[in-house]
Amino acid sequence: MRPTAASRWTNPTWKFIFASLALFVVVPGLILSIAGSASASDIPDGVGLWDPATGQWHLLQDDGSIDSFYFGRPGDIPIFGDWDCNGTDTAGMFRPSSGFAYLTNRNQTSAATIQFHFGDIGDIPIVGDWNGDGCDTLGVYRAGEVLLRNTLTTGPAEIRFFFGTAEDRPFVGDFDGDGISTVGLYRTTTGLVYVRNRLSSGPADHAFFYGESGDRIVAGDWNHDGSETIGIYRPDQARFYLSNRNANQMADRIIEFGEPPWVPVAGSFDGRGRPSPPPNPPPAAGVGSVLHRVNAGGPEIPAIDGGPDWTADTTANPSAYTNVAAALSSIASWNVSNTDSSVASSVPPDIFATERWDQPAGEEMLWRFPVPEGALVKVNLYFSSGYDPVGAPGERVFNVRAHRYTVTKDFDISHSAGHRVGTRRSYYEYAEDGFVDVWFEHVTNNPQLNGIEILRQDRPELDFEAVGTSTENGDLLRYSLTELAMSQPVEPRIARLGPGTFASRADAPDPVFRLLNNLTMRGAGQDTTTLIGAATGGPAVAGATRSRLENLTVE
């Protein structure tokens, strides 16, 4: 049976805007909460249900539709979080019979992409962003003790403290909006809810009654105020009651949805707050080919380099790749005749004559493009400051973000290129999920875009420096990278190498580099070792010193 849903608001002026996840899950016979990322997004959290008899998930979307898929098996405990730090929460399962967690980065029927052991038989899993890095990881509640870990790997708890009693049931959320998830408790014997804003032992910061016996707790940022609040699922009514305050009060929203035996979840679901991709499949283009071109805010422009034309984005025919209705973005046109040296001769000058700009009333402007899954792409963004009232440096400043990384922060077109001068900013990205997402975030005045171009790239080469005492079983590898197009350095990192593999993935912290799969270290016996592969920022070079490394493969 496919579920249906009805929603009833006690506040008819409530508006959907994207917010972060706090997720709570209940297994039959337990009240259990599992929270995901505490970072803010663009629309409020939603609710879903998991059928423990079949392993089928049902996620309620904003338009009333329901996305259903299978993941897990009877006896598992559903968990939900942002495992790959991209702002979207996806399914996971905790197997209490073994203490293993099984996670997927897609809300689709699929096999687990991440699995590891954490906890003991009988532990209650909890999920949250314990350190504020935008990534969700696992924890467990063990009879009044909280054990948390900051990576999705097998290993000991990194944070431990006591809170509550053995009879309490835990839930997790960013209750004070500081970007860090903390633990709350539901005491089934009294119906009291206890919320604490620190990951340490101590008294609750808030205590209140909510719900009735038999209710199952969920939580999320239901009103986009940056903090996460309580809700309940009442199985005998198949109804959610969501509150915008952590207090004893009437529900602000009621949703009729599901079947009594099902387990409630909440979070920021896959694709929420993003424009739907066009119905055509992503282009299967070769290396170096243009995948997409859009003339933001203007009509179609014929290509002058023999490639595809620049597609239109007008008021009457807005681009299918941007969230026009949700962002309330608008278009404008100006006379811009000059460009700086960053703009290639293959770019039509008319690109800089129109723009799409984003006012603050709606969601942040987002562009989303389908591309071949796993492809390395180069994203070219074209800008020109044409509006005279904000033409001076400092009068229009915004951020550009790709997935979880800020690729350019506090970008000021007039300061960088001058008023009415076209310029380009570029970055590289691996499209691991088959999409390229580009957000434009307000800082001062309104973000804008004149044109966007996405090209498929070949894999560049990286040189590394290997230092330290070399042994057959391990070396220290020190590497330092600089993203050339944006000139953003990545801090040096050190990883210990095992025979043939890295002991840990060499992930750059922020914002543009990440070493990915199938990279091979060559050059044993030489003064320079070269890593053949790719990084999200394109070519980068560091000094190199010989070390005993032979055909080292990075997994």
C-alpha positions in Angstrom: 0.0 0.0 0.0 1.3 3.4 -0.9 0.8 5.9 1.9 -1.0 9.2 1.6 -0.6 12.4 3.6 -2.7 15.3 4.7 -1.3 18.4 6.4 -3.2 20.8 8.7 -1.5 24.0 9.9 -2.5 25.8 13.1 -0.6 28.8 11.7 -1.6 29.4 8.0 1.2 32.0 7.5 4.0 29.4 8.1 6.3 29.3 5.1 8.6 26.6 3.8 12.3 27.7 3.8 15.2 25.2 3.9 16.5 24.3 7.4 18.7 21.8 9.0 18.0 18.3 10.2 17.3 17.0 13.6 16.1 13.5 13.2 14.5 11.2 15.7 13.6 7.6 15.1 11.5 5.2 17.2 11.6 1.4 17.1 8.6 -0.7 18.2 8.4 -0.6 21.9 11.0 2.2 22.3 10.9 6.0 22.0 14.1 6.7 20.1 15.5 9.8 18.5 18.2 10.2 16.0 19.4 13.6 14.8 21.3 14.5 11.7 23.2 17.6 10.7 22.8 20.7 12.7 23.8 23.0 10.0 21.2 25.3 8.4 19.8 24.6 5.0 17.0 26.3 3.0 13.6 24.7 3.8 12.2 23.2 7.0 12.7 19.6 8.0 10.2 17.1 6.8 8.9 13.8 8.3 8.9 10.3 7.0 8.1 6.7 8.2 9.8 3.3 8.0 7.9 0.1 7.8 9.6 -2.4 10.1 7.8 -5.3 8.5 9.1 -4.7 5.0 12.1 -2.3 5.3 10.4 0.3 3.1 10.9 4.0 3.8 8.3 6.7 3.0 9.5 10.3 2.9 6.9 13.1 2.7 7.8 15.9 0.3 6.7 19.5 0.4 4.2 19.0 -2.5 2.5 16.2 -0.7 4.1 13.5 -2.8 5.8 10.6 -1.1 9.2 9.1 -2.0 9.4 5.4 -1.2 12.3 3.0 -1.3 13.7 -0.1 0.5 16.7 -0.1 2.8 17.3 -2.4 5.8 15.6 -5.5 7.1 13.2 -6.4 9.9 14.9 -6.1 13.3 17.1 -3.1 12.3 16.7 0.3 13.8 16.4 3.1 11.2 18.8 6.0 11.5 19.0 9.1 9.3 21.7 11.7 8.7 24.0 13.7 6.4 26.7 11.0 6.1 28.6 12.7 3.1 28.3 16.2 4.5 26.4 17.6 1.4 23.4 19.0 3.3 21.0 16.1 2.4 20.1 13.5 5.0 19.9 9.9 3.9 19.0 6.5 5.3 20.9 4.2 7.5 20.3 1.2 9.7 21.7 0.1 13.1 21.6 -3.7 13.7 21.2 -4.1 17.4 22.0 -7.8 17.2 25.5 -7.1 16.1 26.3 -3.4 16.8 26.9 -2.7 13.1 25.7 0.4 11.2 24.8 0.3 7.5 24.6 3.7 5.7 23.7 4.9 2.2 24.2 8.3 0.6 21.0 8.0 -1.5 17.4 7.8 -0.5 16.8 5.0 -3.0 16.7 1.2 -2.9 20.4 0.4 -2.7 23.1 -1.5 -0.9 25.0 0.1 2.0 27.9 2.3 0.9 29.3 2.7 4.4 29.4 0.0 7.2 31.2 -0.2 10.5 30.9 -1.4 14.0 30.1 0.9 16.9 28.4 0.0 20.2 27.2 -3.2 21.9 24.2 -5.3 21.6 21.2 -3.5 23.2 22.6 0.0 22.7 20.3 2.7 21.3 21.8 4.5 18.3 21.8 8.3 18.0 23.1 10.5 15.2 24.2 14.1 15.1 26.9 16.6 14.3 28.9 16.4 17.6 31.7 18.8 16.5 29.9 21.3 14.3 31.8 20.3 11.1 28.6 19.8 9.0 28.9 16.0 9.0 26.7 13.6 10.9 28.2 10.7 12.8 27.0 7.9 15.2 26.6 7.7 18.9 24.9 5.3 21.3 22.9 5.6 24.5 23.7 2.9 27.0 21.6 2.8 30.1 22.2 6.5 31.1 25.6 6.8 29.4 26.2 8.7 26.1 29.1 7.5 23.8 29.8 9.6 20.7 32.3 9.3 17.8 33.2 12.0 15.2 33.9 9.7 12.2 31.9 6.9 10.5 34.5 4.3 11.4 35.0 1.5 13.8 36.7 2.7 17.0 36.3 3.9 20.5 34.0 6.7 21.7 35.6 10.1 21.6 33.1 11.8 23.8 31.5 10.0 26.9 29.3 11.3 29.6 26.4 10.3 31.8 22.9 11.8 31.3 19.6 10.4 32.5 18.6 6.9 33.6 18.4 3.4 32.1 14.7 3.9 31.5 15.0 7.1 29.5 15.0 7.2 25.7 17.4 9.6 23.9 16.9 12.0 21.1 19.2 14.5 19.5 19.0 18.0 18.0 20.6 21.4 17.8 18.3 22.8 20.5 20.1 26.2 20.8 21.0 26.8 17.2 24.8 26.8 17.7 25.5 24.2 15.0 26.3 21.4 17.4 23.9 18.5 18.1 23.3 17.6 21.8 21.2 15.0 23.6 17.7 15.2 25.0 15.8 12.5 26.9 12.2 11.4 27.1 11.2 9.8 30.4 8.4 7.3 29.7 7.4 6.9 33.3 6.4 10.6 33.7 6.1 12.0 30.1 8.8 14.6 30.9 11.2 15.8 28.2 14.7 16.9 29.2 16.9 19.0 26.8 20.5 19.8 27.4 22.6 22.1 25.3 26.1 20.7 26.1 27.7 17.3 25.4 28.5 16.7 29.1 27.0 15.4 32.3 24.8 17.9 34.1 21.2 19.0 34.7 18.8 19.7 31.8 18.6 23.2 30.4 14.8 22.7 29.7 12.3 20.3 31.1 8.6 20.1 30.0 5.7 17.7 29.4 4.8 16.8 25.8 2.5 14.3 24.3 0.8 11.2 25.7 1.7 7.7 26.6 2.5 5.7 23.5 3.6 8.7 21.4 6.9 8.5 19.6 9.2 11.6 19.6 10.6 13.3 16.5 12.3 16.7 16.2 13.5 19.2 13.6 13.7 22.8 12.7 10.0 23.1 11.7 10.0 26.9 11.3 13.5 27.7 10.0 14.6 29.6 13.1 17.9 27.8 13.3 17.1 25.7 16.4 15.4 22.3 16.5 12.3 21.5 18.4 10.1 18.6 19.4 7.3 16.8 17.7 5.5 13.5 18.2 4.1 10.8 16.1 0.8 9.3 17.5 0.6 5.8 16.1 -3.1 5.2 16.9 -4.0 8.3 14.9 -1.2 8.0 12.3 -0.6 11.6 12.9 2.4 13.9 13.5 2.2 16.9 16.0 5.1 19.3 15.5 5.9 22.2 17.8 8.1 25.3 17.2 9.2 25.6 20.8 10.7 23.1 23.3 7.9 23.7 25.8 4.6 22.3 27.0 2.2 23.7 24.3 -0.2 22.9 21.6 1.2 21.7 18.3 2.0 24.3 15.6 1.5 21.8 12.8 -0.4 18.5 12.4 0.3 16.0 9.6 -1.9 13.0 9.0 0.4 10.3 7.4 1.3 6.6 7.6 0.2 3.5 9.4 0.3 2.8 13.2 3.1 0.2 13.2 5.5 2.4 11.2 8.5 4.1 12.7 8.8 8.0 12.4 11.8 9.8 11.1 12.5 13.5 10.3 15.2 15.4 8.4 16.2 17.2 5.3 15.4 14.8 2.6 17.2 14.1 -0.8 16.4 16.9 -3.2 14.5 19.1 -0.8 14.9 22.8 -1.5 16.7 22.1 -4.8 15.2 22.7 -8.3 14.1 19.4 -9.9 16.5 18.3 -12.7 15.0 18.5 -16.2 13.5 15.3 -17.5 16.3 14.7 -20.0 19.2 12.5 -18.8 22.6 14.1 -18.1 24.8 14.4 -21.2 27.2 11.5 -21.8 29.9 13.8 -23.0 33.6 13.1 -23.4 36.5 14.7 -21.6 36.8 18.4 -22.3 33.3 18.8 -23.7 30.8 21.4 -22.6 28.0 19.8 -20.6 25.9 23.0 -19.9 25.8 26.7 -20.8 23.2 29.2 -19.5 22.9 32.9 -20.2 21.5 33.9 -16.8 18.8 36.5 -17.0 18.8 36.7 -20.8 17.8 35.1 -24.2 19.6 32.3 -26.0 23.0 33.3 -27.3 24.7 31.5 -30.2 28.1 30.0 -29.4 31.1 31.6 -31.1 33.5 28.7 -30.5 31.6 25.9 -32.3 30.2 24.5 -29.0 26.6 24.4 -27.8 24.7 27.6 -27.6 24.1 29.4 -24.3 20.5 28.6 -23.3 17.9 31.2 -22.3 16.9 32.2 -18.8 14.2 34.8 -19.1 11.1 35.9 -17.1 8.8 34.2 -19.6 11.1 31.1 -20.0 13.2 30.8 -16.8 16.0 28.1 -16.9 14.9 24.7 -15.6 18.2 24.5 -13.7 17.5 27.2 -11.1 14.9 27.6 -8.3 13.2 30.7 -9.6 9.9 30.3 -7.8 11.5 29.4 -4.4 14.3 32.0 -4.5 12.0 34.8 -5.9 14.9 35.7 -8.2 14.6 38.4 -10.9 16.5 39.4 -14.0 18.0 42.7 -15.2 20.1 44.0 -18.2 22.9 46.5 -18.4 25.4 47.8 -20.9 28.7 46.0 -20.1 31.4 46.3 -22.8 34.6 45.4 -21.0 36.0 42.1 -19.6 39.1 41.3 -17.7 41.8 38.8 -18.6 40.0 35.9 -16.9 37.3 35.8 -19.6 38.3 33.7 -22.7 37.7 34.9 -26.2 35.2 32.0 -26.7 32.7 33.7 -24.3 30.1 35.9 -26.1 30.3 39.5 -24.7 26.5 39.5 -24.5 26.7 37.1 -21.5 27.5 40.1 -19.4 24.6 42.2 -20.6 22.0 40.3 -18.5 21.9 38.9 -15.0 19.7 36.9 -12.6 19.8 38.4 -9.1 18.4 37.0 -5.8 16.4 39.1 -3.4 16.5 38.2 0.3 12.7 37.4 0.6 12.9 33.8 -0.7 15.4 30.9 -0.5 19.0 31.4 -1.5 19.4 31.1 -5.3 20.5 27.7 -6.4 21.5 26.2 -9.8 21.4 22.4 -10.2 22.7 20.6 -13.3 22.7 16.8 -14.1 26.1 15.5 -15.2 27.6 12.1 -15.6 27.9 10.5 -12.2 31.4 10.6 -10.8 32.7 13.0 -13.5 35.3 15.6 -12.8 33.8 18.9 -14.0 35.0 22.5 -14.2 32.4 25.1 -13.3 32.8 28.6 -14.9 30.8 31.4 -13.3 30.6 34.7 -15.2 29.8 38.0 -13.4 29.6 41.7 -14.1 28.5 44.5 -11.8 26.0 46.6 -13.8 23.7 48.2 -11.3 25.0 51.7 -10.5 23.5 52.1 -7.0 25.6 49.1 -5.7 28.6 49.6 -8.1 31.2 50.5 -5.6 33.4 48.0 -3.8 31.8 46.6 -0.7 28.2 47.4 -1.8 27.5 43.9 -3.2 29.1 40.9 -1.5 28.1 37.3 -1.5 29.3 33.7 -1.1 29.3 31.0 -3.7 29.0 27.4 -2.4 29.2 24.0 -4.1 27.7 21.2 -2.0 29.3 21.6 1.4 32.3 23.7 0.3 32.4 27.5 0.0 34.3 27.9 -3.2 34.5 31.7 -2.9 33.7 33.7 0.2 32.8 37.3 0.4 33.0 37.7 -3.4 32.9 41.4 -4.4 32.6 41.8 -8.2 33.4 45.5 -8.2 36.4 45.1 -5.9 37.7 42.2 -8.0 37.1 43.4 -11.5 35.7 46.9 -11.4 32.2 48.2 -12.1 30.7 47.1 -15.5 33.6 44.8 -16.2 33.0 41.1 -17.0 35.0 38.6 -15.0 35.1 34.8 -14.5 35.5 32.6 -11.4 36.0 28.8 -11.7 36.3 25.7 -9.6 36.5 22.0 -10.1 34.3 19.4 -8.6 33.7 15.6 -8.6 30.0 15.0 -9.2 29.7 12.0 -7.0 25.9 12.0 -7.0 25.5 13.0 -10.7 24.6 16.6 -10.0 26.4 20.0 -9.8 24.8 22.3 -7.2 25.8 26.0 -6.9 24.4 28.1 -4.1 24.6 31.9 -3.9 24.4 33.2 -0.4 23.6 36.7 0.8 26.3 38.7 2.6 25.7 42.4 1.6 23.0 43.2 -0.9 21.9 40.6 -3.4 23.9 37.8 -5.1 23.8 37.8 -8.9 25.0 35.6 -11.8 25.5 36.5 -15.5 26.3 33.1 -17.0 27.3 29.6 -16.0 29.2 27.0 -18.0 30.0 23.4 -17.0 32.7 21.4 -18.8 33.9 17.8 -18.3 37.6 17.5 -17.4 40.4 15.0 -17.5 42.2 13.9 -14.4 45.2 16.1 -13.5 48.4 15.1 -11.9 49.5 15.8 -8.4 53.0 15.9 -7.0 53.5 15.1 -3.3 56.3 15.4 -0.8 57.0 12.3 1.3 59.0 12.9 4.5 60.0 10.9 7.5 61.7 7.6 8.2 60.8 5.1 5.6 59.9 1.5 6.4 58.3 -1.3 4.5 55.1 -1.0 6.6 54.6 2.7 6.6 55.7 6.2 5.7 54.6 9.6 6.6 53.2 11.5 3.6 53.0 15.3 3.9 51.1 17.1 1.1 50.3 20.7 0.4 48.0 21.8 -2.4 46.9 25.1 -3.9 43.8 25.3 -6.1 45.0 27.3 -9.1 41.8 28.8 -10.5 40.6 30.2 -7.3 44.1 30.6 -5.7 42.8 29.1 -2.4 45.4 27.1 -0.5 44.6 23.9 1.3 46.5 23.5 4.6 49.3 20.9 4.7 48.2 17.5 5.9 50.1 14.4 7.1 48.9 10.8 6.6 50.6 7.6 7.6 51.0 5.2 4.7 50.7 1.4 4.9 52.1 -1.0 2.3 50.1 -0.2 -0.8 47.4 1.9 0.8 46.8 5.0 2.8 45.8 4.3 6.3 43.2 7.0 6.1 41.6 9.0 3.2 43.5 12.1 2.5 40.6 14.5 2.6 41.3 18.2 2.4 39.4 20.1 5.1 37.9 23.0 3.1 37.0 24.1 0.6 38.1 22.7 -2.7 40.4 19.7 -2.6 39.7 16.1 -1.9 41.7 13.1 -3.0 39.5 10.4 -4.5 39.7 6.8 -5.6 42.1 5.0 -7.8 45.1 7.2 -7.3 48.5 5.5 -7.7 51.8 6.7 -6.3 54.8 6.0 -8.6 58.4 6.9 -8.6 60.1 4.5 -6.2 63.9 5.0 -6.5 63.5 8.5 -7.8 63.8 11.9 -6.2 60.2 12.8 -7.1 57.1 10.8 -6.5 54.0 11.6 -8.6 50.4 10.8 -7.7 48.4 10.2 -10.9 44.8 11.0 -10.2 42.6 14.0 -9.4 41.6 16.6 -6.9 38.4 18.7 -6.9 40.4 21.8 -7.5 42.4 20.7 -10.5 46.2 20.6 -10.9 48.4 21.3 -7.9 52.1 20.9 -7.2 54.2 20.5 -4.1 57.8 19.8 -3.5 58.9 16.1 -3.3 61.5 14.1 -1.5 62.2 10.4 -2.2 60.8 7.8 0.1 60.4 4.1 -0.1 57.1 4.0 -1.8 56.3 1.5 -4.6 53.1 1.6 -6.6 51.2 3.0 -3.7 47.4 3.0 -4.3 45.2 5.4 -2.6 41.9 3.8 -1.7 
